[in-house]
Structures are given as structure tokens and as C-alpha cells.
């Protein structure tokens, strides 16, 4: 698939997501879990940032990882950064809904 076609699909999916978000009734008070999944680079962070901008007072999304933070990332905001040993301890205690290894780094939610 060419990069232009890929960009179009990402943009099209983003617009569909925005249409769904704008159809949520004003003042909606019910709570539904939302799990955003996808391979690295598909736009999870873009979608989450947009959701946080519009619904941030109703959302808490923080994954746990054992990797080092990137320059702009804040512990407890972008991710909870733990040591590999602490991540494995939490995993053994069943504290993650899901977990995976990506490029050798552990991630859990």
C-alpha cells in the first residue's frame, strides 16, 4: 500500500472517529470503558490526545511501561514508568488488564 493511500485511510478513519464523538449527547453522564489498541505508529496517541482535549475531565488513561521516558513524556501523565522488576511484579499480581512486549519493552494497562 502506498504512503499516500495509507495517509488517506488514516485521515478517513480520523474523520469517522470525530463524527462518532460529535454524536455523543451533550451532558452525557454514563460511563463506558474505552480501550484504544493498535500497532505502534497507527495514531493511538493522536486519538487519545484529541479525546483528552474534549473529554479530559471524564477520562484517565495511563499505561505502565518499563522503557525510559522520551524527552517530552511526563511520568504519571503519558505513562507510568517502572523498572522491569516492578513491572513483572505487578504483572505477576494480575494488575494489568492486558500487557505486551513491543520492541523489547513491556507495556501494560
Secondary structure, DSSP 8 states (H G I E B T S, - for coil): --HHHHHHHHHHHHHHHHHHHHTS-TT------------TTSSHHHHHHHHHHHHGGG----EEESS---TT--BTTTEEE--HHHHHHHHHTT--S-EEEETTEEEE-
